[in-house]
Amino acid sequence: MMKKSTRLALLLAFLGVTAIGFFEMLPNSIYATLGPRGPMSSFPMLFSFYEGMYTILPLIGYLLLIPFVSHFQTLRWRRSGFDNTVSLRIGKRVYFKRLVWRSFKEIWFYPVLINLFLMVLMVIFINPVNPLLWDDPHTVYHGFYFHQEIADWIAYTMVEVAGWTMLNLLCMLFSQLVPNKYLYPFLLLIFTLLMTFLVAFLSGLPIHNYEIVSCLSPFNLLAPGVMSLLTFESRKWRYITIALTFLVFGLLIAGLYRLVVKLRYRYG
């Protein structure tokens, strides 16, 4: 288990990266000034933050921090041989199942706290101009999932937790396949950029529904349905892309998981 002091430092790093991204975005955001028709809900700014349109720095920062949430320690166990001692006692399959559970247990609260922190920043710096929750009965909030802000925030955050858990699972697999302590912290970022370049290349081909290609980018796990090189023409395609992203990376993780377990049984 990670020490409380280390976990606190990691949380502060996540929140620090979030604050930097927020203040980078703030001067250029349409929600920082009064709209031509008067006040409007500033809640969609939450999604603008993850969209990467104003700055991609916080998203890059998250990809560099996620590898340290759970599995840098797993990597150290792998290099020292401590995981062999544990897995021989409880069984390799049980050991890896515990790592899978740990991948969720130790990361779920980070996206929750980050989104709460963003809401606090929006209340302080945006709310005086454009309220966070717009309760005008004549105004329709065009949400990501729902037409009510709080329900939309809860739904998006839950899907985001699932996406971050998958990214943490990829880190677990990287720690087993490439047990190099100097390379490991950058593997998630490198993998994400390579897959995103592939998406950019494929989007230039004559494909009927370009949105489907976006499911190959891990950015769609970091910010499900929001961060994309492509523009979604309808909410339907956004949902389809999110579902396909989880399917594609679910299959990839399952395949790599079986490979890792098989290799560890064979070579220790």
C-alpha positions in Angstrom: 0.0 0.0 0.0 1.1 3.6 -0.7 2.1 5.7 2.2 -0.4 8.4 3.2 2.2 11.1 2.7 3.0 9.9 -0.8 -0.7 9.6 -1.7 -1.3 13.2 -0.4 1.7 14.5 -2.4 0.3 12.7 -5.5 -3.2 14.2 -4.9 -1.7 17.7 -4.6 0.2 17.1 -7.8 -3.1 16.2 -9.6 -4.8 19.3 -8.2 -1.8 21.5 -9.0 -1.9 20.3 -12.6 -5.7 20.9 -12.7 -5.3 24.5 -11.3 -2.6 25.3 -13.9 -4.8 24.0 -16.7 -7.8 26.0 -15.4 -6.0 29.3 -15.2 -4.5 28.7 -18.6 -8.0 28.2 -20.0 -9.7 31.0 -18.0 -8.7 34.0 -20.1 -9.9 32.5 -23.3 -13.1 30.8 -22.1 -16.4 32.1 -23.3 -17.7 31.5 -19.7 -15.4 34.1 -18.2 -17.4 37.0 -19.7 -21.0 37.8 -19.8 -22.7 36.4 -22.9 -24.5 38.7 -25.4 -27.9 37.4 -24.1 -27.0 37.7 -20.5 -25.9 35.2 -17.9 -25.7 31.5 -18.9 -24.8 28.3 -17.2 -21.0 28.0 -16.9 -21.2 24.2 -16.2 -20.1 23.2 -19.7 -16.8 24.7 -18.9 -16.1 21.4 -17.0 -16.1 19.6 -20.4 -14.2 22.4 -22.1 -11.4 21.8 -19.6 -11.1 18.1 -20.7 -11.6 18.9 -24.4 -8.0 20.2 -24.7 -9.1 23.1 -27.0 -7.5 25.8 -24.9 -4.6 23.8 -23.3 -3.6 20.1 -23.3 -1.1 20.5 -20.5 -3.3 19.1 -17.7 -4.2 16.0 -19.8 -0.5 15.4 -20.4 0.2 15.9 -16.7 -2.5 13.4 -15.8 -0.9 10.8 -18.1 2.4 11.3 -16.4 1.0 11.1 -12.9 -1.4 8.1 -13.3 1.6 5.6 -13.5 2.5 6.5 -10.0 -1.0 5.9 -8.5 -0.6 2.2 -8.0 1.9 0.4 -10.1 5.2 2.1 -9.7 5.3 0.1 -6.5 4.2 -3.0 -8.5 7.2 -2.4 -10.7 9.5 -2.2 -7.8 8.1 -5.5 -6.5 8.6 -7.0 -9.9 12.3 -5.8 -10.1 13.1 -7.0 -6.5 11.4 -10.3 -6.8 9.1 -9.6 -3.9 6.0 -10.2 -6.1 7.4 -13.8 -6.8 7.4 -14.4 -3.1 3.8 -13.2 -2.6 2.5 -14.9 -5.8 4.1 -18.3 -4.8 2.3 -18.1 -1.5 -1.2 -17.0 -2.7 -1.0 -18.1 -6.4 -0.2 -16.0 -9.4 -3.8 -15.7 -10.6 -4.9 -14.5 -7.2 -2.0 -12.0 -7.1 -2.9 -10.5 -10.4 -6.6 -10.4 -9.6 -5.6 -8.3 -6.5 -3.6 -6.0 -8.7 -6.7 -5.5 -10.9 -8.8 -4.6 -7.9 -6.1 -2.3 -6.7 -6.1 -0.6 -10.1 -9.7 0.6 -9.3 -9.5 1.0 -5.5 -6.5 3.4 -5.6 -7.5 5.6 -8.5 -11.3 6.1 -8.4 -11.2 9.1 -6.0 -8.7 11.1 -8.1 -11.1 12.0 -11.0 -13.9 12.6 -8.4 -11.8 15.1 -6.4 -10.4 16.7 -9.6 -13.9 17.4 -10.8 -15.0 18.7 -7.4 -11.9 21.0 -7.4 -12.9 22.3 -10.8 -16.4 23.0 -9.6 -14.9 25.0 -6.6 -12.7 27.0 -9.0 -15.6 27.7 -11.2 -17.7 28.9 -8.3 -15.0 31.3 -7.2 -13.9 32.7 -10.6 -16.8 32.1 -12.9 -20.0 32.1 -10.8 -20.1 35.9 -10.3 -20.4 36.4 -14.1 -22.1 33.2 -15.2 -23.7 31.0 -12.6 -22.6 27.4 -12.3 -26.1 26.2 -12.0 -28.6 28.0 -14.2 -32.1 27.6 -13.0 -33.9 29.8 -15.5 -37.0 27.7 -16.5 -36.9 29.3 -20.0 -33.3 28.1 -20.6 -32.5 24.5 -21.6 -29.1 23.1 -20.5 -27.8 20.9 -23.3 -25.8 18.5 -21.2 -23.4 15.7 -22.0 -25.7 12.9 -20.6 -28.6 14.7 -18.9 -30.3 18.1 -19.1 -29.6 18.8 -15.4 -26.2 19.9 -14.3 -25.6 17.8 -11.2 -27.0 14.6 -12.7 -24.7 15.3 -15.7 -21.7 15.8 -13.5 -22.3 12.5 -11.6 -22.8 10.5 -14.8 -19.7 12.0 -16.5 -17.6 11.4 -13.4 -18.7 7.8 -13.1 -17.8 7.1 -16.7 -14.5 8.9 -16.2 -13.7 6.7 -13.2 -14.1 3.7 -15.4 -11.8 5.2 -18.0 -9.1 6.1 -15.4 -9.3 2.6 -14.0 -8.6 1.2 -17.5 -5.6 3.5 -17.8 -4.3 2.3 -14.4 -4.8 -1.3 -15.6 -2.6 -0.5 -18.7 0.0 0.8 -16.2 -0.2 -2.5 -14.3 0.5 -4.4 -17.6 3.3 -2.1 -18.6 4.9 -2.6 -15.1 5.1 -6.4 -15.9 6.0 -6.2 -19.6 8.6 -3.4 -19.4 10.0 -3.5 -15.8 12.3 -0.5 -16.4 11.9 2.1 -13.7 13.2 4.9 -15.9 11.0 4.1 -18.9 7.8 3.0 -17.1 6.7 6.6 -16.0 6.5 7.7 -19.6 5.0 4.5 -21.2 1.4 5.6 -20.7 2.0 9.0 -22.3 4.1 7.4 -25.2 1.4 4.8 -25.8 -1.4 7.5 -25.8 0.5 9.7 -28.2 1.3 6.9 -30.6 -2.3 5.7 -30.6 -3.5 9.3 -31.1 -1.2 9.8 -34.1 -2.7 6.6 -35.5 -6.2 8.2 -35.1 -5.0 11.3 -36.8 -3.7 9.2 -39.7 -6.8 7.1 -40.0 -9.0 10.1 -39.9 -7.4 11.2 -43.2 -8.6 8.1 -44.9 -12.0 7.9 -46.7 -13.9 6.5 -43.7 -17.7 7.0 -43.6 -17.9 7.6 -39.8 -14.7 9.3 -38.6 -16.0 9.4 -35.1 -15.5 5.6 -34.7 -11.7 6.0 -35.3 -11.5 8.1 -32.1 -12.1 5.0 -30.0 -8.5 4.0 -30.6 -7.1 6.9 -28.6 -6.5 6.5 -24.8 -7.5 10.2 -24.5 -11.0 8.9 -24.8 -10.4 7.0 -21.5 -8.9 10.0 -19.8 -11.9 12.2 -20.8 -14.5 9.8 -22.2 -16.3 11.3 -25.2 -14.8 14.8 -24.6 -11.2 14.7 -25.6 -11.1 13.9 -29.3 -9.3 15.0 -32.5 -12.7 14.7 -34.2 -15.9 16.7 -33.9 -18.9 14.7 -32.9 -21.9 15.6 -35.1 -24.4 14.1 -32.7 -24.8 12.9 -29.1 -25.5 9.4 -30.5 -22.0 9.1 -32.0 -20.5 10.4 -28.8 -22.1 7.5 -26.9 -21.2 5.0 -29.6 -17.5 6.2 -29.5 -17.4 5.9 -25.7 -18.9 2.3 -25.8 -16.4 1.3 -28.6 -13.5 2.8 -26.6 -14.3 0.7 -23.6 -14.8 -2.3 -25.8 -11.5 -1.9 -27.7 -9.4 -1.2 -24.6 -11.2 -3.8 -22.6 -10.3 -6.5 -25.2 -6.7 -5.1 -25.4 -6.3 -5.2 -21.6 -7.9 -8.7 -21.3 -5.5 -10.0 -24.0 -2.4 -8.5 -22.4 -3.5 -9.7 -19.0 -3.7 -13.3 -20.2 -0.3 -12.8 -21.9 1.3 -11.4 -18.7 -0.1 -14.2 -16.5 1.1 -16.9 -19.0 4.6 -15.3 -19.2 4.9 -15.1 -15.4 3.8 -18.8 -15.0 6.5 -19.8 -17.6 9.4 -17.5 -16.7 8.5 -16.3 -13.1 
